[in-house]
Amino acid sequence: MAYQIPRGCQDLLPEDSYAWQSIERTLREFCYLYNYDEIRTPIFEHTKVFKRENDSSDMVNKEMYTFQPENSKTSLTIRPEGTAGVVRSFVENKMYSSPDLPVKLFYMGTMARHERPQKGRLRLFNQFGVECLGNKSPYTDVETIVLAYSILKALGLKDLKVCINTLGDEESRKNYRETLKRYFAPYLDELCADCKRRYEQNPLRILDCKVDHEHPCMQNVPKISDYLNDSSQEYFKTVLSLLDELEIPYEVDPGLVRGLDYYTHTVFEIVSLNTEMGAQSTVLAGGRYDNLIPYYGGPADMSGIGWALGMERLLIALEAEGIELEKKPDLDVFVMCLDESARSYAFQTLIELRAYGYRADMDMNGKGFKGQFKAADRAHAHYALLIGENERSQNMITVKNLHTKEQTSILRNDLIIYLDDHMESEHHHQEDSYEKNTL
């Protein structure tokens, strides 16, 4: 029987893995510069970690993979996003007691949501995110936005726009929720079933509805900016002022509320303006949350902020702008065994090459001379080592440069020195050519 991958999932094949690794290196490098440390949390948590009381988000209500192990009363859920597990760990491990707050963490891993698969939206997907926990400052908000923007720019993306909004503090949100309920009440029968549910749980989420976004009532929705108290207005004003000073381009979007209920104050998205992205143009998104740390049992006055990006969607954005990512690297050396009696000698040479940091391989299936040369060519090897009985008996190696076709015989003991000299020389030559071509 031939098995197929489940709907909404995809394999990461070897030829694609190098692009992922190059992105992950960039992500790690920026986190290192910004003093973020990696955290790895379980792929599943107790369901209540995600399913918080009266949560109106589609992720919680419709998209979670929840299961109950046999002979267990515990309900578990495969993580649909990264923030909840990170904050749970922050509280459980009492990281909030650190004398050097905030605690700055990053994660990367697989998430699962049962939604309709489409371009840039899979059921099993990979996410990278950062969480800055333990303080509340507009400077921290801006730092996280700058980190996100800098990463995307470093990867080569140009067609970007930062969208930003504020949801205010709890007092402002309460006033705004009451206003929205009064506003939407006359239209409730005309709205979708999800919006009817959101009306009771969190009317802000109606603003994010994909079904009713063209309903006439959406054109004159009251703006949250008119219901912010003085402290919330001042907080957001400082955030925008800092972005202006750093020359980070942004657009205030009053309709931006984000898809999760725990956000307060600053929320933001970075979207691709490239038309090839279609409906899935959001590359990265996040915001501040005042109530999540207390929810898991942490200090009542502790806040956090974070953002996340989907790796698959990021790759689509890079492809849309024609940005080429790292491909499988060429092989440094291919060891060719010309006589069966020399196979052990050739194999020892192969292992020694790797011990000295050379990317090397050889045929293990007893292919003929022609077949081995084809394998070396497919691997784009720079050098071939020709090893037969003559080389073995004299403790020699024949080295062939597969670019210039030059060939020479050397003592095996001199092999590493020879390659160090010649590979470095070739590397410098390539750099010189690059410099000439870019001047």
C-alpha positions as a printed Julia matrix, in Angstrom:
439×3 Matrix{Float64}:
   0.0    0.0     0.0
   1.31   3.44   -0.93
   0.96   5.96    1.88
   0.47   9.68    1.37
   1.1   12.61    3.65
  -2.02  13.91    5.48
  -3.87  16.85    3.94
  -2.52  20.21    5.06
   1.01  18.92    5.73
   4.16  18.91    3.64
   7.55  17.21    3.7
  10.68  19.3     3.92
  12.85  17.58    1.32
  16.67  17.6     1.45
  17.06  19.99   -1.49
  14.87  22.55    0.33
  16.38  22.15    3.79
  19.37  24.41    3.1
  17.09  27.4     2.44
  15.42  26.79    5.8
  18.79  26.48    7.53
  20.01  29.78    6.04
  16.87  31.55    7.32
  17.23  29.93   10.74
  20.85  31.11   10.95
  19.75  34.68   10.26
  17.02  34.43   12.89
  19.47  33.07   15.47
  22.09  35.7    14.64
  19.65  38.56   15.23
  18.39  37.01   18.45
  22.0   36.77   19.6
  22.53  40.48   18.85
  19.33  41.44   20.67
  20.19  39.22   23.67
  17.35  36.7    23.2
  17.87  33.14   24.46
  16.28  30.02   22.97
  13.53  28.13   24.77
  12.03  24.79   23.7
   8.63  23.84   25.05
   6.59  20.62   24.56
   4.71  20.11   21.33
   1.53  19.54   23.39
   0.24  21.14   26.58
  -2.75  20.79   28.87
  -5.71  22.1    26.89
  -6.4   24.89   29.4
  -3.04  26.44   28.52
  -4.61  27.42   25.19
  -8.36  27.29   25.89
  -8.7   30.21   28.27
 -12.07  31.3    29.67
 -14.42  33.05   27.23
 -11.82  33.15   24.45
 -13.43  34.22   21.16
 -10.56  33.42   18.77
 -11.17  30.95   15.93
  -7.94  29.18   16.85
  -9.35  28.19   20.25
 -12.95  27.58   19.19
 -12.49  25.75   15.88
  -8.89  24.9    15.01
  -7.18  23.05   17.87
  -6.1   19.41   17.74
  -7.25  18.21   21.17
  -7.04  14.63   22.42
  -7.37  12.6    25.58
  -4.9    9.72   26.09
  -6.39   6.29   26.79
  -7.13   5.66   30.48
  -6.52   9.33   31.27
  -8.8   12.16   32.35
  -6.33  14.76   31.06
  -7.2   16.75   27.94
  -4.14  17.66   25.89
  -3.77  19.92   22.85
  -1.04  20.06   20.2
   0.26  23.61   20.34
  -1.49  25.9    17.82
   0.87  28.81   18.62
   4.02  29.42   20.65
   3.28  32.24   23.08
   1.08  30.35   25.53
   3.6   27.56   26.15
   6.48  30.01   26.54
   4.58  32.13   29.08
   3.47  28.99   30.95
   7.12  27.93   31.21
   8.18  31.45   32.25
   5.76  31.29   35.2
   6.22  27.62   36.1
  10.01  27.97   36.24
   9.78  31.28   38.12
  11.81  33.12   35.54
   9.93  36.24   36.66
  12.18  36.3    39.77
  15.22  37.15   37.63
  16.96  40.35   38.8
  17.48  41.29   35.15
  14.05  41.69   33.63
  12.81  41.45   30.98
  13.51  37.82   30.13
  13.94  37.66   26.35
  13.22  34.32   24.69
  12.9   32.95   21.17
  11.5   29.65   19.9
  11.09  27.77   16.66
   9.06  24.64   16.06
   6.03  22.89   14.64
   2.48  24.1    15.35
  -0.87  22.55   14.38
  -4.23  24.11   13.49
  -7.15  22.32   11.83
  -8.11  24.92    9.25
  -8.77  24.83    5.53
  -5.39  24.34    3.82
  -4.42  27.0     1.29
  -1.34  28.8     0.03
   0.74  29.89    3.0
  -1.66  28.29    5.49
  -1.04  24.66    6.4
  -2.48  22.51    9.16
   0.98  21.52   10.32
   3.33  24.47   10.0
   6.57  25.84   11.41
   6.74  29.01   13.42
   9.5   31.23   14.78
   8.73  33.73   17.49
  10.11  35.94   20.23
   8.69  36.81   23.65
   9.96  39.63   25.88
   8.57  39.0    29.36
   8.52  40.86   32.65
   8.34  44.57   31.86
   6.07  47.09   30.19
   7.63  49.89   28.22
   7.03  51.52   24.83
  10.77  51.14   24.29
  10.4   47.36   24.56
   7.5   47.45   22.1
   9.59  49.34   19.58
  12.63  47.12   20.16
  10.61  44.02   19.24
   9.19  45.72   16.13
  12.68  46.84   15.06
  13.97  43.28   15.58
  11.21  41.92   13.34
  11.66  44.58   10.66
  15.47  44.18   10.67
  15.26  40.41   10.23
  12.95  40.66    7.21
  15.13  43.37    5.65
  18.28  41.31    6.25
  16.65  38.39    4.43
  16.2   40.7     1.44
  12.51  41.59    1.59
  11.73  45.08    0.28
   7.98  45.12   -0.44
   7.0   45.5     3.22
   4.63  47.61    5.29
   4.39  47.8     9.08
   0.76  48.09   10.22
   0.25  49.11   13.83
  -2.59  49.87   16.22
  -3.32  50.08   19.93
  -6.02  48.25   21.86
  -5.35  50.29   24.97
  -5.3   49.1    28.56
  -8.07  47.11   30.25
 -10.11  50.21   31.1
  -9.94  51.49   27.51
 -10.8   48.05   26.09
 -13.79  47.75   28.41
 -15.16  51.13   27.31
 -14.59  50.26   23.66
 -16.19  46.81   23.96
 -19.33  48.35   25.42
 -19.41  50.91   22.59
 -19.02  48.17   19.96
 -21.82  46.11   21.47
 -24.17  49.08   21.28
 -23.04  49.8    17.71
 -23.39  46.23   16.36
 -26.63  45.37   18.2
 -28.96  46.58   15.36
 -26.98  44.59   12.77
 -26.51  41.35   14.74
 -29.08  39.32   12.81
 -27.27  40.19    9.54
 -23.84  39.02   10.72
 -22.33  35.53   10.49
 -22.56  32.91   13.25
 -18.99  33.55   14.34
 -19.67  37.26   14.74
 -22.74  36.48   16.86
 -20.47  34.45   19.15
 -17.8   37.15   19.14
 -20.43  39.75   20.03
 -20.87  38.06   23.4
 -17.26  37.0    23.99
 -15.17  39.83   22.51
 -16.82  42.27   20.06
 -13.38  43.6    19.0
 -12.95  40.36   17.07
 -15.89  41.28   14.82
 -13.57  43.86   13.24
 -11.33  41.01   12.07
 -14.1   38.98   10.44
 -13.28  37.75    6.92
 -16.96  36.97    6.14
 -18.58  40.27    7.11
 -15.73  42.66    6.33
 -17.7   44.2     3.41
 -20.95  44.59    5.35
 -22.06  48.28    5.27
 -21.92  48.51    9.06
 -18.16  47.96    8.92
 -17.67  51.3     7.19
 -18.57  53.45   10.19
 -17.36  51.41   13.13
 -16.28  53.61   16.07
 -12.5   53.88   16.34
 -10.75  52.7    19.45
  -8.58  55.82   19.39
 -11.65  57.78   20.51
 -12.03  55.61   23.62
  -8.46  55.44   24.91
  -7.79  56.88   28.33
  -4.94  59.36   28.77
  -2.3   56.8    29.79
  -3.07  54.55   26.8
  -2.93  57.5    24.41
   0.42  58.59   25.83
   1.8   55.05   25.63
   0.9   54.69   21.95
   2.1   58.19   21.16
   5.53  57.29   22.56
   5.65  54.08   20.5
   4.94  55.98   17.27
   7.41  58.73   18.17
  10.19  56.19   18.7
   9.41  54.52   15.36
   9.59  57.93   13.69
  12.96  58.65   15.28
  14.31  55.31   14.02
  12.8   55.95   10.56
  10.81  52.71   10.62
   7.96  53.22    8.12
   4.51  52.32    9.48
   0.81  52.85    8.95
  -1.7   53.14   11.79
  -4.54  50.71   11.03
  -7.57  51.26   13.33
  -9.06  47.92   12.24
  -6.06  45.86   13.31
  -7.04  43.81   16.36
  -5.13  40.53   15.8
  -6.68  37.07   16.02
  -5.98  36.27   19.67
  -7.88  37.66   22.64
  -4.97  38.25   24.99
  -3.53  41.34   23.27
  -3.53  44.79   24.91
  -1.91  48.09   23.92
   0.41  47.74   20.88
  -0.51  45.26   18.13
   1.25  45.1    14.79
   1.69  43.19   11.55
   4.31  43.31    8.84
   2.69  42.59    5.5
   4.07  41.94    2.04
   2.87  44.32   -0.68
   3.79  41.84   -3.4
   0.68  40.86   -5.35
   1.81  37.24   -5.61
   1.18  36.8    -1.87
  -2.58  37.04   -2.42
  -4.77  36.92    0.68
  -1.98  35.56    2.86
   0.08  38.75    2.82
   0.84  38.92    6.55
   4.41  37.72    7.04
   4.8   38.45   10.74
   2.5   39.61   13.55
   2.37  40.17   17.28
   1.61  42.5    20.13
   1.63  43.23   23.84
  -0.28  41.22   26.44
  -0.89  42.51   29.98
  -2.99  39.65   31.35
  -1.33  36.47   30.12
   1.4   36.17   32.76
  -1.08  36.61   35.64
  -3.41  34.07   33.97
  -0.76  31.36   34.38
  -0.12  32.31   37.99
   2.64  34.88   37.57
   2.86  38.34   39.14
  -0.28  40.41   38.56
   1.6   43.46   37.32
   3.82  41.68   34.76
   3.34  42.23   31.05
   4.92  40.81   27.92
   5.2   41.38   24.19
   6.08  39.1    21.3
   5.63  38.26   17.65
   5.74  35.22   15.41
   6.22  34.39   11.76
   5.31  31.3     9.78
   8.35  29.85    8.04
   6.34  28.56    5.09
   4.73  31.93    4.48
   8.08  33.7     4.83
   9.5   31.44    2.1
   6.57  32.37   -0.17
   7.3   36.06    0.42
  10.99  35.58   -0.39
  10.13  33.64   -3.54
   7.64  36.34   -4.6
  10.43  38.94   -4.54
  12.81  36.64   -6.42
  15.22  36.24   -3.49
  17.43  33.19   -3.92
  18.24  31.31   -0.76
  21.03  28.92    0.01
  21.12  25.69   -1.96
  22.89  22.43   -1.29
  26.63  23.24   -1.07
  29.16  21.7    -3.43
  31.26  18.78   -2.25
  34.87  19.64   -1.45
  36.29  16.23   -2.28
  35.04  13.01   -3.84
  37.19   9.97   -3.08
  37.35   7.53   -6.0
  38.41   3.93   -5.43
  40.0    2.43   -8.56
  40.83  -1.03   -7.19
  38.95  -3.14   -4.66
  42.25  -3.82   -2.86
  42.55  -0.1    -2.15
  39.0    0.37   -0.8
  40.02   0.3     2.88
  42.85   2.77    2.17
  40.39   5.07    0.32
  37.84   4.79    3.12
  40.44   5.74    5.76
  41.34   8.78    3.64
  37.65   9.76    3.46
  37.26   9.65    7.25
  40.46  11.67    7.7
  39.2   14.38    5.32
  36.01  14.77    7.34
  37.98  14.92   10.58
  39.8   17.95    9.16
  36.55  19.68    8.22
  36.28  18.81    4.53
  32.89  17.99    3.04
  33.73  14.67    1.43
  32.09  11.49    0.16
  32.78   8.34   -1.85
  30.85   5.61   -3.61
  30.05   2.69   -1.3
  28.36   0.51   -3.92
  31.35  -0.56   -6.03
  30.56   1.58   -9.09
  33.03   1.61  -11.93
  35.41   4.46  -12.78
  32.87   6.2   -15.06
  30.06   5.88  -12.56
  32.17   7.4    -9.8
  33.12  10.35  -12.0
  29.42  10.96  -12.74
  28.66  10.86   -9.02
  31.43  13.4    -8.36
  30.04  15.62  -11.09
  26.49  15.45   -9.72
  27.86  16.44   -6.3
  29.7   19.4    -7.91
  32.9   18.23   -6.22
  35.9   20.56   -6.44
  38.5   17.76   -6.19
  38.62  14.05   -6.85
  41.11  11.75   -5.13
  42.04   8.84   -7.38
  43.11   5.89   -5.24
  44.14   2.53   -6.64
  46.57  -0.23   -5.72
  49.58   1.85   -6.84
  48.6    4.71   -4.55
  47.95   2.35   -1.65
  51.25   0.49   -1.98
  53.25   3.75   -2.2
  51.22   5.64    0.41
  50.37   8.19   -2.27
  47.2    9.99   -3.47
  46.41  11.29   -6.95
  44.57  14.61   -6.7
  42.51  15.9    -9.63
  41.09  19.42   -9.76
  37.72  18.86  -11.41
  37.48  22.49  -12.56
  40.9   22.9   -14.19
  41.42  19.16  -14.88
  44.95  19.48  -13.44
  46.21  16.32  -11.78
  49.1   15.63   -9.43
  50.35  12.89   -7.12
  51.32  13.63   -3.52
  52.18  11.74   -0.35
  49.13  10.91    1.67
  50.67  12.66    4.69
  50.73  15.9     2.65
  47.08  15.68    1.53
  45.54  18.01    4.13
  48.28  20.62    3.7
  47.83  20.45   -0.09
  44.04  20.88    0.14
  44.3   23.64    2.75
  46.58  25.62    0.42
  44.68  25.02   -2.79
  41.13  25.28   -1.46
  42.03  28.54    0.28
  43.64  29.82   -2.91
  40.53  28.98   -4.92
  38.36  30.64   -2.28
  40.37  33.87   -2.45
  40.28  33.75   -6.24
  36.48  33.52   -6.16
  36.33  36.43   -3.71
  38.57  38.55   -5.94
  36.32  37.81   -8.91
  33.28  38.76   -6.87
  34.87  42.05   -5.82
  35.77  42.88   -9.42
  32.23  42.13  -10.54
  30.68  44.27   -7.83
  32.93  47.33   -8.05
